[in-house]
Amino acid sequence: MTGNFQHRDLVYNRNTKEDGVIRRAYKSNGAAMYEVAVPQRGDSWAGGYYISDWAEDVLQPSSNERLKSSTLRAVNLDA
C-alpha cells in the first residue's frame, strides 16, 4: 500500500496531539491507515511505547526533534 507516509516516518496526530513512528501502512474500508508506535512518555522512547492505529487524514509530519534524534527500537521490530 502506498500512502503519504512510510515505515519509520515520524508523524504528528492532530486529533490526539501525539507524535509517533509509522510501523506499517494498510487500508481499512478504503481509507489509508497506519500502525504507529507512540512513546509512553511524550518526548522519549526510554519509557517504552504503545501501538495505536491512526487514520492518514489526521496526520502530518512531526517536527519533534527530540524524538527524531533519539534511538528508536520501536521501528526496528518487525511489525
C-alpha contacts under 8 A as a table, 3 or more apart, distances in Angstrom:
res1	aa1	res2	aa2	distance
1	M	25	A	6.57
1	M	26	Y	6.15
1	M	27	K	7.47
2	T	5	F	7.84
2	T	6	Q	7.85
2	T	25	A	7.68
3	G	6	Q	7.25
3	G	25	A	7.63
3	G	32	A	6.59
3	G	56	E	7.98
4	N	56	E	7.68
5	F	9	D	6.36
5	F	22	I	7.58
6	Q	9	D	5.64
6	Q	22	I	6.56
6	Q	24	R	7.51
6	Q	25	A	7.23
7	H	21	V	7.68
7	H	22	I	5.02
7	H	23	R	5.28
7	H	24	R	5.77
7	H	25	A	7.47
7	H	75	V	7.79
8	R	21	V	5.56
8	R	22	I	5.09
8	R	23	R	6.26
8	R	75	V	6.05
9	D	21	V	5.56
9	D	22	I	5.46
9	D	61	P	7.69
10	L	19	D	6.98
10	L	20	G	5.68
10	L	21	V	4.52
10	L	22	I	6.59
10	L	61	P	6.29
10	L	62	S	5.55
10	L	68	K	7.11
11	V	19	D	5.62
11	V	20	G	5.50
11	V	21	V	6.12
11	V	22	I	7.33
11	V	59	L	6.30
11	V	60	Q	5.66
11	V	61	P	4.48
11	V	62	S	4.44
12	Y	17	K	6.81
12	Y	18	E	5.74
12	Y	19	D	4.41
12	Y	20	G	6.50
12	Y	59	L	5.56
12	Y	60	Q	5.35
12	Y	61	P	5.87
12	Y	62	S	4.76
13	N	16	T	5.63
13	N	17	K	5.39
13	N	18	E	5.42
13	N	19	D	6.30
13	N	54	W	7.70
13	N	58	V	5.63
13	N	59	L	4.76
13	N	60	Q	6.74
14	R	17	K	5.13
14	R	18	E	7.44
14	R	58	V	5.56
14	R	59	L	6.23
14	R	60	Q	7.54
15	N	58	V	6.42
18	E	38	V	7.42
18	E	42	G	7.34
19	D	38	V	6.42
19	D	39	P	7.69
19	D	42	G	7.54
19	D	62	S	6.56
19	D	64	N	7.47
20	G	36	V	5.77
20	G	37	A	5.33
20	G	38	V	4.43
20	G	39	P	6.77
21	V	36	V	5.30
21	V	37	A	5.17
21	V	38	V	6.72
21	V	74	A	7.86
21	V	75	V	7.01
22	I	25	A	7.48
22	I	34	Y	6.35
22	I	35	E	6.03
22	I	36	V	4.58
22	I	37	A	6.52
22	I	75	V	7.47
23	R	34	Y	7.27
23	R	35	E	5.46
23	R	36	V	5.45
23	R	37	A	6.61
23	R	74	A	7.92
23	R	75	V	5.83
23	R	79	A	6.07
24	R	34	Y	5.72
24	R	35	E	5.18
24	R	36	V	7.28
24	R	79	A	6.56
25	A	32	A	7.20
25	A	33	M	5.83
25	A	34	Y	4.48
25	A	35	E	6.34
26	Y	32	A	6.05
26	Y	33	M	5.30
26	Y	34	Y	6.19
27	K	30	G	5.64
27	K	31	A	5.32
27	K	32	A	4.73
27	K	33	M	5.54
28	S	31	A	5.27
28	S	32	A	6.63
28	S	33	M	6.59
31	A	55	A	7.37
31	A	56	E	7.70
32	A	55	A	6.24
32	A	56	E	5.55
33	M	53	D	6.75
33	M	54	W	5.71
33	M	55	A	4.53
33	M	56	E	5.57
34	Y	53	D	5.54
34	Y	54	W	5.25
34	Y	55	A	6.35
34	Y	56	E	6.96
35	E	51	I	6.71
35	E	52	S	5.83
35	E	53	D	4.60
35	E	54	W	6.49
36	V	51	I	5.60
36	V	52	S	5.27
36	V	53	D	6.00
36	V	54	W	6.89
37	A	49	Y	6.06
37	A	50	Y	5.73
37	A	51	I	4.73
37	A	52	S	6.53
37	A	74	A	6.25
37	A	75	V	7.47
38	V	49	Y	5.23
38	V	50	Y	5.36
38	V	51	I	6.11
38	V	52	S	6.99
39	P	42	G	5.61
39	P	43	D	7.07
39	P	44	S	6.29
39	P	45	W	5.32
39	P	47	G	7.22
39	P	48	G	6.02
39	P	49	Y	4.18
39	P	50	Y	6.50
40	Q	44	S	7.76
40	Q	45	W	7.31
40	Q	47	G	6.01
40	Q	48	G	5.79
40	Q	49	Y	4.86
40	Q	50	Y	6.52
41	R	44	S	5.75
41	R	45	W	7.15
41	R	46	A	7.91
41	R	47	G	6.07
41	R	48	G	7.75
41	R	49	Y	7.99
43	D	64	N	7.72
43	D	66	R	6.28
43	D	67	L	5.84
44	S	47	G	6.84
44	S	66	R	7.38
44	S	67	L	6.26
44	S	70	S	7.60
45	W	48	G	5.39
45	W	49	Y	6.60
45	W	67	L	7.44
45	W	70	S	7.50
45	W	71	T	7.66
45	W	72	L	6.56
49	Y	74	A	7.28
54	W	58	V	7.59
54	W	59	L	7.82
55	A	58	V	6.07
55	A	59	L	7.23
56	E	59	L	5.40
64	N	67	L	5.69
64	N	68	K	6.35
65	E	68	K	4.91
65	E	69	S	6.07
66	R	69	S	5.43
66	R	70	S	6.30
67	L	70	S	5.27
72	L	75	V	6.32
72	L	76	N	7.26
73	R	76	N	5.05
73	R	77	L	6.75
74	A	77	L	5.87
75	V	78	D	7.52
